[in-house]
Amino acid sequence: MGTYRERIVDRQQAGALSRKDAAAYCGGVSTRQLDKWAAAGLIQRCKLGSKTVYLRAELDRFLQSRLQKVEANDE
C-alpha cells in the first residue's frame, strides 16, 4: 500500500490536494499553517464546492521559493 506520502503522490494525478494532504506534502505542517500562508498571499487555494484544495504545482512553486531563500541566506 505504501507510505502516506506515497499515497499522496498517487492522488496527485488529479492535480489537487486536500488540506490534509497538502499539509503532509509540505513536510507535515498543520492545515492552519497552510491557511496562514494562503491568507498572506504566499500560496493560492481553490474551493471545489465546500472543500478547500491546493494545487500541487502551486505548492511546488512555493516550496522551491522557500528553499531558494534558505540557500541564499546560507551563502
PDB file of N, CA, C and O in Angstrom, chain B, residues numbered from 101:
ATOM      1  N   MET B 101       0.810  -1.197   0.000  1.00  0.00           N
ATOM      2  CA  MET B 101       0.000   0.000   0.000  1.00  0.00           C
ATOM      3  C   MET B 101       0.854   1.263   0.000  1.00  0.00           C
ATOM      4  O   MET B 101       0.453   2.268  -0.586  1.00  0.00           O
ATOM      5  N   GLY B 102       2.017   1.237   0.640  1.00  0.00           N
ATOM      6  CA  GLY B 102       2.905   2.393   0.602  1.00  0.00           C
ATOM      7  C   GLY B 102       2.705   3.317   1.790  1.00  0.00           C
ATOM      8  O   GLY B 102       1.758   3.185   2.565  1.00  0.00           O
ATOM      9  N   THR B 103       3.628   4.252   1.902  1.00  0.00           N
ATOM     10  CA  THR B 103       3.549   5.224   2.981  1.00  0.00           C
ATOM     11  C   THR B 103       2.473   6.260   2.675  1.00  0.00           C
ATOM     12  O   THR B 103       1.946   6.329   1.565  1.00  0.00           O
ATOM     13  N   TYR B 104       2.167   7.053   3.681  1.00  0.00           N
ATOM     14  CA  TYR B 104       1.160   8.105   3.498  1.00  0.00           C
ATOM     15  C   TYR B 104       1.589   9.054   2.382  1.00  0.00           C
ATOM     16  O   TYR B 104       0.778   9.424   1.533  1.00  0.00           O
ATOM     17  N   ARG B 105       2.864   9.448   2.380  1.00  0.00           N
ATOM     18  CA  ARG B 105       3.353  10.357   1.337  1.00  0.00           C
ATOM     19  C   ARG B 105       3.245   9.724  -0.043  1.00  0.00           C
ATOM     20  O   ARG B 105       2.895  10.406  -1.006  1.00  0.00           O
ATOM     21  N   GLU B 106       3.542   8.418  -0.158  1.00  0.00           N
ATOM     22  CA  GLU B 106       3.412   7.737  -1.447  1.00  0.00           C
ATOM     23  C   GLU B 106       1.960   7.732  -1.914  1.00  0.00           C
ATOM     24  O   GLU B 106       1.693   7.880  -3.107  1.00  0.00           O
ATOM     25  N   ARG B 107       1.031   7.564  -0.997  1.00  0.00           N
ATOM     26  CA  ARG B 107      -0.389   7.598  -1.371  1.00  0.00           C
ATOM     27  C   ARG B 107      -0.788   8.990  -1.840  1.00  0.00           C
ATOM     28  O   ARG B 107      -1.594   9.134  -2.759  1.00  0.00           O
ATOM     29  N   ILE B 108      -0.221  10.018  -1.203  1.00  0.00           N
ATOM     30  CA  ILE B 108      -0.493  11.388  -1.633  1.00  0.00           C
ATOM     31  C   ILE B 108       0.000  11.587  -3.061  1.00  0.00           C
ATOM     32  O   ILE B 108      -0.713  12.140  -3.899  1.00  0.00           O
ATOM     33  N   VAL B 109       1.214  11.139  -3.332  1.00  0.00           N
ATOM     34  CA  VAL B 109       1.787  11.289  -4.670  1.00  0.00           C
ATOM     35  C   VAL B 109       0.907  10.583  -5.687  1.00  0.00           C
ATOM     36  O   VAL B 109       0.714  11.095  -6.790  1.00  0.00           O
ATOM     37  N   ASP B 110       0.364   9.411  -5.343  1.00  0.00           N
ATOM     38  CA  ASP B 110      -0.537   8.706  -6.251  1.00  0.00           C
ATOM     39  C   ASP B 110      -1.788   9.529  -6.539  1.00  0.00           C
ATOM     40  O   ASP B 110      -2.271   9.535  -7.671  1.00  0.00           O
ATOM     41  N   ARG B 111      -2.317  10.219  -5.543  1.00  0.00           N
ATOM     42  CA  ARG B 111      -3.532  11.023  -5.723  1.00  0.00           C
ATOM     43  C   ARG B 111      -3.291  12.286  -6.523  1.00  0.00           C
ATOM     44  O   ARG B 111      -4.245  12.922  -6.970  1.00  0.00           O
ATOM     45  N   GLN B 112      -2.058  12.654  -6.708  1.00  0.00           N
ATOM     46  CA  GLN B 112      -1.744  13.895  -7.390  1.00  0.00           C
ATOM     47  C   GLN B 112      -2.050  13.853  -8.874  1.00  0.00           C
ATOM     48  O   GLN B 112      -1.941  14.870  -9.559  1.00  0.00           O
ATOM     49  N   GLN B 113      -2.425  12.706  -9.370  1.00  0.00           N
ATOM     50  CA  GLN B 113      -2.791  12.610 -10.779  1.00  0.00           C
ATOM     51  C   GLN B 113      -3.880  13.616 -11.097  1.00  0.00           C
ATOM     52  O   GLN B 113      -3.924  14.151 -12.205  1.00  0.00           O
ATOM     53  N   ALA B 114      -4.755  13.879 -10.145  1.00  0.00           N
ATOM     54  CA  ALA B 114      -5.833  14.849 -10.336  1.00  0.00           C
ATOM     55  C   ALA B 114      -5.310  16.280 -10.243  1.00  0.00           C
ATOM     56  O   ALA B 114      -5.973  17.207 -10.708  1.00  0.00           O
ATOM     57  N   GLY B 115      -4.133  16.475  -9.650  1.00  0.00           N
ATOM     58  CA  GLY B 115      -3.544  17.803  -9.570  1.00  0.00           C
ATOM     59  C   GLY B 115      -3.941  18.620  -8.365  1.00  0.00           C
ATOM     60  O   GLY B 115      -3.352  19.674  -8.128  1.00  0.00           O
ATOM     61  N   ALA B 116      -4.916  18.176  -7.595  1.00  0.00           N
ATOM     62  CA  ALA B 116      -5.373  18.931  -6.431  1.00  0.00           C
ATOM     63  C   ALA B 116      -5.247  18.071  -5.184  1.00  0.00           C
ATOM     64  O   ALA B 116      -5.536  16.874  -5.197  1.00  0.00           O
ATOM     65  N   LEU B 117      -4.805  18.716  -4.103  1.00  0.00           N
ATOM     66  CA  LEU B 117      -4.643  18.014  -2.833  1.00  0.00           C
ATOM     67  C   LEU B 117      -5.587  18.599  -1.789  1.00  0.00           C
ATOM     68  O   LEU B 117      -5.822  19.807  -1.753  1.00  0.00           O
ATOM     69  N   SER B 118      -6.113  17.744  -0.959  1.00  0.00           N
ATOM     70  CA  SER B 118      -6.925  18.216   0.160  1.00  0.00           C
ATOM     71  C   SER B 118      -6.023  18.990   1.112  1.00  0.00           C
ATOM     72  O   SER B 118      -4.800  18.937   0.989  1.00  0.00           O
ATOM     73  N   ARG B 119      -6.610  19.699   2.048  1.00  0.00           N
ATOM     74  CA  ARG B 119      -5.814  20.450   3.025  1.00  0.00           C
ATOM     75  C   ARG B 119      -4.877  19.511   3.784  1.00  0.00           C
ATOM     76  O   ARG B 119      -3.699  19.816   3.970  1.00  0.00           O
ATOM     77  N   LYS B 120      -5.403  18.378   4.216  1.00  0.00           N
ATOM     78  CA  LYS B 120      -4.589  17.420   4.974  1.00  0.00           C
ATOM     79  C   LYS B 120      -3.440  16.892   4.126  1.00  0.00           C
ATOM     80  O   LYS B 120      -2.303  16.823   4.591  1.00  0.00           O
ATOM     81  N   ASP B 121      -3.730  16.524   2.899  1.00  0.00           N
ATOM     82  CA  ASP B 121      -2.685  16.006   2.011  1.00  0.00           C
ATOM     83  C   ASP B 121      -1.664  17.082   1.660  1.00  0.00           C
ATOM     84  O   ASP B 121      -0.468  16.803   1.581  1.00  0.00           O
ATOM     85  N   ALA B 122      -2.136  18.315   1.447  1.00  0.00           N
ATOM     86  CA  ALA B 122      -1.230  19.414   1.139  1.00  0.00           C
ATOM     87  C   ALA B 122      -0.305  19.701   2.315  1.00  0.00           C
ATOM     88  O   ALA B 122       0.878  19.984   2.123  1.00  0.00           O
ATOM     89  N   ALA B 123      -0.834  19.630   3.518  1.00  0.00           N
ATOM     90  CA  ALA B 123      -0.011  19.851   4.712  1.00  0.00           C
ATOM     91  C   ALA B 123       1.077  18.786   4.818  1.00  0.00           C
ATOM     92  O   ALA B 123       2.228  19.095   5.129  1.00  0.00           O
ATOM     93  N   ALA B 124       0.716  17.553   4.563  1.00  0.00           N
ATOM     94  CA  ALA B 124       1.700  16.468   4.591  1.00  0.00           C
ATOM     95  C   ALA B 124       2.725  16.653   3.482  1.00  0.00           C
ATOM     96  O   ALA B 124       3.915  16.426   3.701  1.00  0.00           O
ATOM     97  N   TYR B 125       2.292  17.056   2.311  1.00  0.00           N
ATOM     98  CA  TYR B 125       3.180  17.274   1.175  1.00  0.00           C
ATOM     99  C   TYR B 125       4.204  18.369   1.479  1.00  0.00           C
ATOM    100  O   TYR B 125       5.335  18.321   0.996  1.00  0.00           O
ATOM    101  N   CYS B 126       3.803  19.341   2.274  1.00  0.00           N
ATOM    102  CA  CYS B 126       4.690  20.453   2.648  1.00  0.00           C
ATOM    103  C   CYS B 126       5.543  20.120   3.867  1.00  0.00           C
ATOM    104  O   CYS B 126       6.019  21.019   4.559  1.00  0.00           O
ATOM    105  N   GLY B 127       5.730  18.874   4.121  1.00  0.00           N
ATOM    106  CA  GLY B 127       6.621  18.475   5.199  1.00  0.00           C
ATOM    107  C   GLY B 127       5.942  18.255   6.528  1.00  0.00           C
ATOM    108  O   GLY B 127       6.609  18.199   7.561  1.00  0.00           O
ATOM    109  N   GLY B 128       4.633  18.131   6.522  1.00  0.00           N
ATOM    110  CA  GLY B 128       3.926  17.852   7.757  1.00  0.00           C
ATOM    111  C   GLY B 128       3.510  19.090   8.536  1.00  0.00           C
ATOM    112  O   GLY B 128       3.285  19.015   9.744  1.00  0.00           O
ATOM    113  N   VAL B 129       3.405  20.238   7.853  1.00  0.00           N
ATOM    114  CA  VAL B 129       2.909  21.426   8.542  1.00  0.00           C
ATOM    115  C   VAL B 129       1.432  21.233   8.858  1.00  0.00           C
ATOM    116  O   VAL B 129       0.795  20.321   8.330  1.00  0.00           O
ATOM    117  N   SER B 130       0.898  22.072   9.702  1.00  0.00           N
ATOM    118  CA  SER B 130      -0.518  21.966  10.051  1.00  0.00           C
ATOM    119  C   SER B 130      -1.383  22.573   8.946  1.00  0.00           C
ATOM    120  O   SER B 130      -0.912  23.379   8.144  1.00  0.00           O
ATOM    121  N   THR B 131      -2.638  22.177   8.917  1.00  0.00           N
ATOM    122  CA  THR B 131      -3.567  22.780   7.960  1.00  0.00           C
ATOM    123  C   THR B 131      -3.757  24.257   8.296  1.00  0.00           C
ATOM    124  O   THR B 131      -4.015  25.070   7.408  1.00  0.00           O
ATOM    125  N   ARG B 132      -3.632  24.599   9.561  1.00  0.00           N
ATOM    126  CA  ARG B 132      -3.732  26.010   9.958  1.00  0.00           C
ATOM    127  C   ARG B 132      -2.583  26.823   9.345  1.00  0.00           C
ATOM    128  O   ARG B 132      -2.779  27.963   8.924  1.00  0.00           O
ATOM    129  N   GLN B 133      -1.388  26.230   9.298  1.00  0.00           N
ATOM    130  CA  GLN B 133      -0.257  26.925   8.683  1.00  0.00           C
ATOM    131  C   GLN B 133      -0.519  27.156   7.205  1.00  0.00           C
ATOM    132  O   GLN B 133      -0.201  28.224   6.682  1.00  0.00           O
ATOM    133  N   LEU B 134      -1.094  26.172   6.523  1.00  0.00           N
ATOM    134  CA  LEU B 134      -1.457  26.370   5.107  1.00  0.00           C
ATOM    135  C   LEU B 134      -2.410  27.544   4.963  1.00  0.00           C
ATOM    136  O   LEU B 134      -2.252  28.375   4.068  1.00  0.00           O
ATOM    137  N   ASP B 135      -3.406  27.612   5.851  1.00  0.00           N
ATOM    138  CA  ASP B 135      -4.371  28.710   5.812  1.00  0.00           C
ATOM    139  C   ASP B 135      -3.682  30.058   6.025  1.00  0.00           C
ATOM    140  O   ASP B 135      -4.029  31.044   5.375  1.00  0.00           O
ATOM    141  N   LYS B 136      -2.707  30.100   6.932  1.00  0.00           N
ATOM    142  CA  LYS B 136      -1.964  31.342   7.175  1.00  0.00           C
ATOM    143  C   LYS B 136      -1.182  31.759   5.943  1.00  0.00           C
ATOM    144  O   LYS B 136      -1.178  32.933   5.572  1.00  0.00           O
ATOM    145  N   TRP B 137      -0.512  30.789   5.300  1.00  0.00           N
ATOM    146  CA  TRP B 137       0.228  31.098   4.083  1.00  0.00           C
ATOM    147  C   TRP B 137      -0.702  31.612   2.993  1.00  0.00           C
ATOM    148  O   TRP B 137      -0.362  32.554   2.276  1.00  0.00           O
ATOM    149  N   ALA B 138      -1.870  30.998   2.869  1.00  0.00           N
ATOM    150  CA  ALA B 138      -2.835  31.434   1.855  1.00  0.00           C
ATOM    151  C   ALA B 138      -3.365  32.830   2.178  1.00  0.00           C
ATOM    152  O   ALA B 138      -3.496  33.663   1.281  1.00  0.00           O
ATOM    153  N   ALA B 139      -3.667  33.090   3.438  1.00  0.00           N
ATOM    154  CA  ALA B 139      -4.171  34.406   3.839  1.00  0.00           C
ATOM    155  C   ALA B 139      -3.129  35.495   3.592  1.00  0.00           C
ATOM    156  O   ALA B 139      -3.478  36.636   3.290  1.00  0.00           O
ATOM    157  N   ALA B 140      -1.853  35.141   3.719  1.00  0.00           N
ATOM    158  CA  ALA B 140      -0.766  36.091   3.478  1.00  0.00           C
ATOM    159  C   ALA B 140      -0.448  36.236   1.990  1.00  0.00           C
ATOM    160  O   ALA B 140       0.383  37.062   1.613  1.00  0.00           O
ATOM    161  N   GLY B 141      -1.101  35.445   1.148  1.00  0.00           N
ATOM    162  CA  GLY B 141      -0.878  35.518  -0.290  1.00  0.00           C
ATOM    163  C   GLY B 141       0.347  34.759  -0.760  1.00  0.00           C
ATOM    164  O   GLY B 141       0.791  34.943  -1.893  1.00  0.00           O
ATOM    165  N   LEU B 142       0.899  33.909   0.094  1.00  0.00           N
ATOM    166  CA  LEU B 142       2.091  33.154  -0.285  1.00  0.00           C
ATOM    167  C   LEU B 142       1.763  31.943  -1.152  1.00  0.00           C
ATOM    168  O   LEU B 142       2.565  31.541  -1.994  1.00  0.00           O
ATOM    169  N   ILE B 143       0.597  31.370  -0.945  1.00  0.00           N
ATOM    170  CA  ILE B 143       0.118  30.260  -1.783  1.00  0.00           C
ATOM    171  C   ILE B 143      -1.337  30.516  -2.119  1.00  0.00           C
ATOM    172  O   ILE B 143      -2.033  31.253  -1.420  1.00  0.00           O
ATOM    173  N   GLN B 144      -1.781  29.908  -3.186  1.00  0.00           N
ATOM    174  CA  GLN B 144      -3.177  30.036  -3.590  1.00  0.00           C
ATOM    175  C   GLN B 144      -3.919  28.765  -3.235  1.00  0.00           C
ATOM    176  O   GLN B 144      -3.376  27.665  -3.335  1.00  0.00           O
ATOM    177  N   ARG B 145      -5.144  28.925  -2.824  1.00  0.00           N
ATOM    178  CA  ARG B 145      -6.016  27.777  -2.574  1.00  0.00           C
ATOM    179  C   ARG B 145      -7.258  27.947  -3.423  1.00  0.00           C
ATOM    180  O   ARG B 145      -7.614  29.056  -3.822  1.00  0.00           O
ATOM    181  N   CYS B 146      -7.902  26.843  -3.687  1.00  0.00           N
ATOM    182  CA  CYS B 146      -9.107  26.843  -4.509  1.00  0.00           C
ATOM    183  C   CYS B 146     -10.237  26.187  -3.730  1.00  0.00           C
ATOM    184  O   CYS B 146     -10.008  25.332  -2.874  1.00  0.00           O
ATOM    185  N   LYS B 147     -11.430  26.589  -4.034  1.00  0.00           N
ATOM    186  CA  LYS B 147     -12.602  25.948  -3.443  1.00  0.00           C
ATOM    187  C   LYS B 147     -13.262  25.092  -4.505  1.00  0.00           C
ATOM    188  O   LYS B 147     -13.548  25.560  -5.607  1.00  0.00           O
ATOM    189  N   LEU B 148     -13.499  23.845  -4.170  1.00  0.00           N
ATOM    190  CA  LEU B 148     -14.279  22.938  -5.014  1.00  0.00           C
ATOM    191  C   LEU B 148     -15.497  22.559  -4.193  1.00  0.00           C
ATOM    192  O   LEU B 148     -15.445  21.660  -3.353  1.00  0.00           O
ATOM    193  N   GLY B 149     -16.589  23.255  -4.447  1.00  0.00           N
ATOM    194  CA  GLY B 149     -17.755  23.066  -3.594  1.00  0.00           C
ATOM    195  C   GLY B 149     -17.431  23.570  -2.206  1.00  0.00           C
ATOM    196  O   GLY B 149     -17.047  24.727  -2.034  1.00  0.00           O
ATOM    197  N   SER B 150     -17.582  22.714  -1.220  1.00  0.00           N
ATOM    198  CA  SER B 150     -17.291  23.098   0.161  1.00  0.00           C
ATOM    199  C   SER B 150     -15.852  22.759   0.566  1.00  0.00           C
ATOM    200  O   SER B 150     -15.440  23.066   1.684  1.00  0.00           O
ATOM    201  N   LYS B 151     -15.098  22.140  -0.315  1.00  0.00           N
ATOM    202  CA  LYS B 151     -13.738  21.697   0.012  1.00  0.00           C
ATOM    203  C   LYS B 151     -12.699  22.715  -0.455  1.00  0.00           C
ATOM    204  O   LYS B 151     -12.815  23.305  -1.529  1.00  0.00           O
ATOM    205  N   THR B 152     -11.700  22.899   0.372  1.00  0.00           N
ATOM    206  CA  THR B 152     -10.543  23.713   0.014  1.00  0.00           C
ATOM    207  C   THR B 152      -9.462  22.777  -0.491  1.00  0.00           C
ATOM    208  O   THR B 152      -9.137  21.786   0.164  1.00  0.00           O
ATOM    209  N   VAL B 153      -8.905  23.084  -1.650  1.00  0.00           N
ATOM    210  CA  VAL B 153      -7.840  22.259  -2.216  1.00  0.00           C
ATOM    211  C   VAL B 153      -6.665  23.147  -2.597  1.00  0.00           C
ATOM    212  O   VAL B 153      -6.805  24.350  -2.818  1.00  0.00           O
ATOM    213  N   TYR B 154      -5.519  22.515  -2.664  1.00  0.00           N
ATOM    214  CA  TYR B 154      -4.283  23.182  -3.050  1.00  0.00           C
ATOM    215  C   TYR B 154      -3.724  22.456  -4.264  1.00  0.00           C
ATOM    216  O   TYR B 154      -3.682  21.226  -4.291  1.00  0.00           O
ATOM    217  N   LEU B 155      -3.295  23.211  -5.262  1.00  0.00           N
ATOM    218  CA  LEU B 155      -2.734  22.612  -6.463  1.00  0.00           C
ATOM    219  C   LEU B 155      -1.281  22.243  -6.213  1.00  0.00           C
ATOM    220  O   LEU B 155      -0.513  23.027  -5.656  1.00  0.00           O
ATOM    221  N   ARG B 156      -0.918  21.048  -6.629  1.00  0.00           N
ATOM    222  CA  ARG B 156       0.437  20.551  -6.421  1.00  0.00           C
ATOM    223  C   ARG B 156       1.470  21.480  -7.038  1.00  0.00           C
ATOM    224  O   ARG B 156       2.505  21.743  -6.426  1.00  0.00           O
ATOM    225  N   ALA B 157       1.211  21.975  -8.228  1.00  0.00           N
ATOM    226  CA  ALA B 157       2.157  22.873  -8.899  1.00  0.00           C
ATOM    227  C   ALA B 157       2.361  24.152  -8.092  1.00  0.00           C
ATOM    228  O   ALA B 157       3.475  24.674  -8.038  1.00  0.00           O
ATOM    229  N   GLU B 158       1.318  24.654  -7.476  1.00  0.00           N
ATOM    230  CA  GLU B 158       1.423  25.852  -6.642  1.00  0.00           C
ATOM    231  C   GLU B 158       2.252  25.569  -5.398  1.00  0.00           C
ATOM    232  O   GLU B 158       3.083  26.389  -5.006  1.00  0.00           O
ATOM    233  N   LEU B 159       2.036  24.421  -4.777  1.00  0.00           N
ATOM    234  CA  LEU B 159       2.824  24.045  -3.602  1.00  0.00           C
ATOM    235  C   LEU B 159       4.293  23.855  -3.975  1.00  0.00           C
ATOM    236  O   LEU B 159       5.183  24.264  -3.229  1.00  0.00           O
ATOM    237  N   ASP B 160       4.544  23.240  -5.116  1.00  0.00           N
ATOM    238  CA  ASP B 160       5.927  23.062  -5.577  1.00  0.00           C
ATOM    239  C   ASP B 160       6.608  24.416  -5.790  1.00  0.00           C
ATOM    240  O   ASP B 160       7.769  24.593  -5.419  1.00  0.00           O
ATOM    241  N   ARG B 161       5.896  25.358  -6.379  1.00  0.00           N
ATOM    242  CA  ARG B 161       6.435  26.703  -6.608  1.00  0.00           C
ATOM    243  C   ARG B 161       6.780  27.360  -5.273  1.00  0.00           C
ATOM    244  O   ARG B 161       7.863  27.922  -5.112  1.00  0.00           O
ATOM    245  N   PHE B 162       5.859  27.286  -4.328  1.00  0.00           N
ATOM    246  CA  PHE B 162       6.070  27.891  -3.020  1.00  0.00           C
ATOM    247  C   PHE B 162       7.249  27.242  -2.288  1.00  0.00           C
ATOM    248  O   PHE B 162       8.105  27.941  -1.747  1.00  0.00           O
ATOM    249  N   LEU B 163       7.290  25.926  -2.272  1.00  0.00           N
ATOM    250  CA  LEU B 163       8.373  25.231  -1.572  1.00  0.00           C
ATOM    251  C   LEU B 163       9.721  25.541  -2.206  1.00  0.00           C
ATOM    252  O   LEU B 163      10.714  25.704  -1.497  1.00  0.00           O
ATOM    253  N   GLN B 164       9.769  25.626  -3.530  1.00  0.00           N
ATOM    254  CA  GLN B 164      11.015  25.959  -4.227  1.00  0.00           C
ATOM    255  C   GLN B 164      11.456  27.370  -3.865  1.00  0.00           C
ATOM    256  O   GLN B 164      12.644  27.606  -3.647  1.00  0.00           O
ATOM    257  N   SER B 165      10.522  28.310  -3.797  1.00  0.00           N
ATOM    258  CA  SER B 165      10.889  29.686  -3.447  1.00  0.00           C
ATOM    259  C   SER B 165      11.415  29.753  -2.016  1.00  0.00           C
ATOM    260  O   SER B 165      12.346  30.509  -1.738  1.00  0.00           O
ATOM    261  N   ARG B 166      10.838  28.979  -1.113  1.00  0.00           N
ATOM    262  CA  ARG B 166      11.328  28.947   0.275  1.00  0.00           C
ATOM    263  C   ARG B 166      12.731  28.348   0.334  1.00  0.00           C
ATOM    264  O   ARG B 166      13.588  28.830   1.075  1.00  0.00           O
ATOM    265  N   LEU B 167      12.959  27.305  -0.442  1.00  0.00           N
ATOM    266  CA  LEU B 167      14.271  26.677  -0.466  1.00  0.00           C
ATOM    267  C   LEU B 167      15.325  27.647  -0.990  1.00  0.00           C
ATOM    268  O   LEU B 167      16.431  27.716  -0.454  1.00  0.00           O
ATOM    269  N   GLN B 168      14.983  28.389  -2.027  1.00  0.00           N
ATOM    270  CA  GLN B 168      15.925  29.353  -2.591  1.00  0.00           C
ATOM    271  C   GLN B 168      16.265  30.439  -1.574  1.00  0.00           C
ATOM    272  O   GLN B 168      17.412  30.883  -1.512  1.00  0.00           O
ATOM    273  N   LYS B 169      15.293  30.874  -0.777  1.00  0.00           N
ATOM    274  CA  LYS B 169      15.553  31.890   0.248  1.00  0.00           C
ATOM    275  C   LYS B 169      16.489  31.329   1.318  1.00  0.00           C
ATOM    276  O   LYS B 169      17.392  32.029   1.776  1.00  0.00           O
ATOM    277  N   VAL B 170      16.285  30.089   1.714  1.00  0.00           N
ATOM    278  CA  VAL B 170      17.143  29.469   2.726  1.00  0.00           C
ATOM    279  C   VAL B 170      18.561  29.340   2.185  1.00  0.00           C
ATOM    280  O   VAL B 170      19.527  29.647   2.884  1.00  0.00           O
ATOM    281  N   GLU B 171      18.687  28.887   0.943  1.00  0.00           N
ATOM    282  CA  GLU B 171      20.016  28.726   0.345  1.00  0.00           C
ATOM    283  C   GLU B 171      20.716  30.077   0.202  1.00  0.00           C
ATOM    284  O   GLU B 171      21.928  30.163   0.397  1.00  0.00           O
ATOM    285  N   ALA B 172      19.976  31.125  -0.135  1.00  0.00           N
ATOM    286  CA  ALA B 172      20.564  32.459  -0.269  1.00  0.00           C
ATOM    287  C   ALA B 172      21.065  32.961   1.095  1.00  0.00           C
ATOM    288  O   ALA B 172      22.095  33.631   1.167  1.00  0.00           O
ATOM    289  N   ASN B 173      20.352  32.646   2.153  1.00  0.00           N
ATOM    290  CA  ASN B 173      20.770  33.071   3.493  1.00  0.00           C
ATOM    291  C   ASN B 173      21.985  32.310   3.980  1.00  0.00           C
ATOM    292  O   ASN B 173      22.732  32.807   4.823  1.00  0.00           O
ATOM    293  N   ASP B 174      22.193  31.112   3.463  1.00  0.00           N
ATOM    294  CA  ASP B 174      23.339  30.300   3.871  1.00  0.00           C
ATOM    295  C   ASP B 174      24.642  30.766   3.221  1.00  0.00           C
ATOM    296  O   ASP B 174      25.728  30.429   3.693  1.00  0.00           O
ATOM    297  N   GLU B 175      24.534  31.531   2.150  1.00  0.00           N
ATOM    298  CA  GLU B 175      25.740  31.955   1.416  1.00  0.00           C
ATOM    299  C   GLU B 175      26.454  33.078   2.080  1.00  0.00           C
ATOM    300  O   GLU B 175      27.480  33.538   1.580  1.00  0.00           O
TER     301      GLU B 175
END
